[in-house]
Every structure is written in structure tokens, then in C-alpha cells.
């Protein structure tokens, strides 16, 4: 009978794969949620607006006034500036 040569197998642990990838995924998620955007849903349509573009165009005050009129008490503004300063 011929002898069968056994090769040593090296076990691959899940932790050795997941641990290096986990910080990368967490970092990508943090970047994703840090991008300010406004999502507006109208019936069956969904629109995403970049708040950065609105701010750069100087229309933040108009947006704040609009949201305060439509949402009334449900709108909470945590910014220290007044929304009317861009309109004057």
C-alpha cells in the first residue's frame, strides 16, 4: 500500500478577516451619515437635496422659513444664527 501524505491545513478564523475590515466599514458609515442632506418624500417620489449646496447658494434662510411655516412646532432649529439674516 502506498502511503498517503497528509498536508497540514491552516485554520482561517473569522476574527482574522472581520477585525481588519470592521474599522473600514465603520469609517465609511460615519462618512455617509456625516454628509448633510435633506430627504423630501412626496406621495410616491423621494427627493434628496444637498444642504451644502443650499448653504453655498445662500438659501439656508429661505429653507428655514419654509420649514418653520410648514412644520410649525415640529421644526426645531439648533443653529445660533437667525434665519432672516440671509434675506436682508
N, C-alpha and C positions, 0 to 999 in steps of 0.2 A: 504494500500500500504506500502511496505517495503521501508525504506529509503536507498538510495544508498550512501555509504560512499565514498567521494572523497579523493583520496590520493594526497598529494601535489607533484608536479613534479618539479624537479630542472633543470633549463635550462643549457645545456652544450654549452658554447660559443666556437667557433672555435679558437679564440685567446688563450684560456686557454690550448689548445692542441698544436697549431702550435708554439707559442712562446718558450716553453721549448725545442722543437725538432729542431727548426731552427738553433741555435748555434752548435748543434751536427752535423747537415748536412753540415753547412758551414765549420766546422773544418775538417770533413772527405774530403771535396772537396779540401781544402787547402793542406792537406797531399798528396792527389792524384796528384795535379799539381806540388807539390814540388819534387816528385821523378823524377830525370832526366833520360829521356830515349830518344832514337833516333828511329824514325819510318821510315823505308825504304819501299817504295812501288815499286815493280817490276811487271809490267803488272797486273796480277790479284792476286798476292801474296802480303801480308803485313807482314813485319818482324819488331819486336820490340827488340832493343838492350839496355841493361842497361849501361848507361855511367859510372856508378860507377864501374862496373866490368871492363870496358875498362881502366878506370883510375887506378884501383888497379893493373892490369896486366902490366901497364906501356906502354900502346899502344896509349895513347892520341895523342902523336906527330904524329904517323903514320896516325891516323884518320884525324887529322887536315890537313896534307899534301894531303891526298887523297881527302878530301872535297874541298880544295882550287884548286886542279887540275881539278876536275870535275865541280865545280860550278863557278869557276873563280870569276867574280865580284859580283855574288850574295851571296857569302860567306862572312860573317862579323864575325871577331874574336874579342871579347871584353876582352879576357884574357890578363893580363900583362906579361905573360911569352912568350918566343919564342917557337914555335912548334918543333924546331930542337934539343932542349936540351935533349930530351929523346933518341935521336938516336945516340948521340956521346958516 
